[in-house]
Amino acid sequence: DAGQRGVADAVVVSGPSTGVAPEPMQLEQARRGAGSTPLWLGSGLTPARCPEIVPLIDGALVGSWTKEGGQVTAAVDSNRAAELAAAFRAANRTARRPVGKGVSRHGEHTASSS
């Protein structure tokens, strides 16, 4: 209801800490609560988790996994970023619902790297 009441551009759901994704059940609950407001993942997206998470979200804020060694304070590792983008695109091709804003269905990088 915060999306409709507060005219939010998106609802962001994060896991319990940096680099840890929420459980899929939590994302499903957030999806129901968000209604038509886009649902973004705020933490924990990795290539291995893309197949189960990407069908549940509209976008993602990605930071630590794309960094050298997965360390949040390190520089972005272009190979890790490319690996994650490829996994996201592959998961999008089989997603149950179209993905909205964020790292798009077509592979444009519109997510933030922090």
VENGI-V22026 format. One line per field, one symbol per residue. ss: DSSP state (H for helix, E for strand, L for the rest). phi: phi as a letter, one per 20 degrees, with the letter a starting at -180 (. if undefined). psi: psi as a letter, one per 30 degrees, with the letter a starting at -180 (. if undefined). Layout:
ss->???
phi->???
psi->???
//
This chain:
ss->LHHHHLLLLEEEELLLLLLLLLLHHHHHHHHHHHLLLEEEELLLLLHHHHHHHHHHLLEELLLHHHEHHHLLLLLELHHHHHHHHHHHHHHHHLLLLLLLLLLLLLLLLLLLLL
phi->.ffffelffaddddefbgndeffgffffffgfffmefgddedanfcgfeggeegfecdabeccffeegmmegeeffeffffffffffffffffdffbfeefoffgenfedeedd
psi->feeeeghkflkkklaflkgkllkeeeeeeeeeefbfkkkkkflgkleefeefeefflflkkkdefflkggkffllkjeeeeeeeeeeeeeeefgkflkkclbjlfggkjglkj.
//
